[in-house]
Amino acid sequence: MFRRAFWFTAGAATGVWATTKVNRKLKQLTPESLAAQAADKAVEAGHRLKEFALDVRAGMLQREAELGEALGIEAPADDPALPAPRRAAPLDSARPPYPHHHSYNRNEDH
């Protein structure tokens, strides 16, 4: 009798444990839960990408300083003696590319 009660209790406990485990897994697979997990992963990936970009920038600045020392050009970036960076001229489609540009049609003379 004690043996049957033990196995009945063990079976019931296993059933409760399995049911709980399955219900938890089903809740994890709902669309809302999957969307939340995906959003968490995206935020985590964004943080990793930002850390990577900051590491790359720090390494780039360090290497630039090393090259500046090696080449003997250690001027700071905001030095007034340096020329301003070039900017591309805006394209104006109303103005011809050359001031004295005349169109020539070779069939006009004939």
GIJO-V623211 format. One record per pair of residues at least 24 apart in sequence whose C-alpha atoms are under 10 Angstrom apart, sorted by the first residue. I is the first residue (numbers start at 1). GAP is how many residues later the second one is. If there is no record, write none. Layout:
# GIJO-V623211
I_GAP ; I_GAP
This chain:
# GIJO-V623211
none
